[in-house]
Amino acid sequence: MSMYQISVVIRTMAKTKEGEAKIKKVAWGITGSGDRLRETFEAMKKIRDEFKDRADIRVYVSKAGDQVVKYYKLSHDLEEAFDKVWVEMNANAPFLAGQIQGGKFEFLLIAPATSNTVAKISMGLADSLLSNSAIMGLKASVPLYIMPSDLAEGFVLTKLPSGKDLRLRIRKEDVEHVQKLCNMEKVFILEKPGDIRGVFKKHFSSEEA
């Protein structure tokens, strides 16, 4: 191999490493809420395509989330769209909490988030994969973006897998946990799936140049 060929190889390897370094990991957590689950999935697919050169989206599904994803017949679609999907075994398996706290992820997104997960995070209960990961990440100032299923008091309509509407009452107690999260440092509340793209733009758009 000539010196010129060696130089070309070295430059190519350097560019490859530089490109890999620019791609940052994002953890997307899915809980046991079916509310706007399909809409969130569709939004994340578009985000995956738009930010594929900057963000490596890794999916972490809670135990209840796994059941709901199957109930809504999204398991196959989720695994096809995102090749890195893990299901909770316990609070530390997979070891997402340690990786987030160690700075391996740009941020943690939990969408949709059940009232149970919201309450656990607000009260510091780290006994599930996603609540543990969120709390450990916040201790290391890793941003948490969360889209609660129970955002404001009143009644909401959600879609069942059959396509039928289900009317649910959002309790004051659940909303109080959301309000508590609003006052926590590095926690950002998302109202709808359409808000998620703004999070990725905030973290990755400045790197386009």
N, C-alpha and C positions, 0 to 999 in steps of 0.2 A: 504494500500500500504506500503510495506517494505521500509526501508531506502535505500536499494540497488536499488529498483525500482525507487524511487524518484531521486536518483543520476543519473540513466540512463536517465530519462526524462529530467533532467536539462542539462546534457551533450548534448543530442539530440537537445534540444531547442537552446543551445548556438551555436552548429554547424550550425543549420539552419539559425540563425541570422547572423553568420559569412559569410555563403555562400551568403545570400541576400545582405550583405554589399559590397561584392566584385562585384556584378552586377551593372554596371553603365549605366545610360540612355544616349542614343544618339538620337539626332533629325535629321531626314532625310527630307529635304524639296524638294518638286517636283514642278517645275514651269510649265509654258505653252509651253515648248519646246518639240517637238516630236523627235528631233534629238537624236539618241542613247538612247531613253527612254526605249525601251524593253531590250537593252543590259545592261543598268544600273539596271533595275529591276532584270534581271537574275543574275547579279553580286551581288546584295544585298541579294538575296535569299541564295546564297552560303555563303556569309559572315554571315548571320543570323545563319546558321547551324554551321559554324566553331566557332563562338564566342558566342554561345548561353548561355554559362555558365559565361560569363563576360560582355556581352553587351545586353541591352534591347533597341532594335531599335524601335523608335516611329516615325510614318510617318505623315508629315504635308503637305497637298496639297493646293496650291494656287487656287484662283477661276478659273483662266485660266488653271491651271494645271488639275483641276477637269474635265474641258471640254476636254482637250487633252487626258487625261487618258481614258476617255470614248470613244473618237474618235478612239484610238488605241486598244479599247476593252481589256483594262487591269484592269478595275475596280474590277471585280470579283477576278481575280488572285491576285491583290494587297491586297484585304481584306482577302483573304484566307491565304496568305503567312505571313501577318503582322496583328495581331489582334488589334493593336492600330493604327487606321488611323483617322485623323481629317482633315476636309476641312475648309478652310478660310471663316470666316464670315466678319471680318474686321481686321484692323491692330492689334487689341488687343484681338481678339476672334477667336480661343481659345487663352488663355493667355500664349502663348509660350515665348514671349519676357521677361515677368517678371520671368518666371521659369528659362530661360537661364541666365538672369542677376543675379538671386539668387543662381546660382551654382547647379541647379538641373540636368544639363546635362554636360557630359564630353566635347562634342563639337557639333557644328552645321555643317551638311553637306547639301549643296544645289547642287543637281545633277539630271538631267541637269538644267542649269540656263540660262534663256533667256537673251538677250541683255538688255531688259527692267529692269530686276531685277539687273543685273550687274551694269547698269548705276545708278540706284537708290542707291545702296549701296555705289558706288564710290563717289556719290555727297551728301550722307547723307540724302537721302529722305526716311523717315521711315513711308510711308503711305500705306504699304501693310504688310501682316502678316510676310512674309519671310524677306523683307528688314528691317522692324522694329526689328525683332528678331535678325538679323545679326548685326545691328548697336548697339542695346542695349547690346548684348553679347560682342561685341568688346570693349565697354566701361568698361566691367568687365573682360577684358582679356580672354574671352572664345574663343578658336580657331574656326575659320571659314574655312571650306574646300569647295571650290566651283569649279564646272566643267562648264565653260562657253560654250554655244553652238557656240559662235562666238569668237574663240580664236586667229586666225591669218588671215591677209588679204589674199584674193584670192577666189577661188571657192571650194565648197564642195558638195559632194553628200550625200543626206539624204534619208531615206526610208519612203515612205508614208504607211498608213495602208494597202493599196492595194498590197503593195510589190514593187510598181514602184519606180524608182529613181527620186529624185527632185534635180536639180542643183541650188545652191544658191550662191550668192555673199556675202562675208563677207566684210562689210564696214570698212574703216579706222577709222571712228568715234566710232564704236562699239569696235574695238580693243584698242583704246585709253583708254576706261574705264577699260578694262581688265588690261592694263599696269598700270593704276592708282592703281588698287587693289593690284597688285604685290608689290607695295611700301608701303602698309599699314601693320602695325604691327599685328601679329596674323592671317593674311589672307594667305591662301595657295591655289594655283591654281592647279587644276587637269586637265590633258589633255584628259584622256579617262576613261571609266568605270573600266578598269583593274587596274587603279591607286588607287582605293578606298580601296582595301584590304590592301595596304601598310599603309594606315591611321589607320586602326583598329589594325594592327600589332604594329604600333608605340605606340598606346595608351594602348593596352591590353596584348601584348605578354609577357611583363616583369612580368605579374601577374600569369603566368601559373604555376610557381614552387610552 
